[in-house]
Amino acid sequence: KVIALKDLYELLEKVIDRCRDAGNVINHIVLKNS
């Protein structure tokens, strides 16, 4: 159970990083086009 929780946490961390990256890209595009 502990290992599954650790895997889930790592996966969540990756997802959050991806979302942050996507947000940065969108922000960059919006700023460039404004």
HUQUI-V647565 format. One record per helix or strand of 2 or more residues. SS is the DSSP state (h for helix, s for strand). FROM is the first residue (numbers start at 0). TO is the last residue. If there is no record, write none. Layout:
# HUQUI-V647565
ss = {SS/SS}
from = {FROM/FROM}
to = {TO/TO}
This chain:
# HUQUI-V647565
ss = {h}
from = {1}
to = {32}
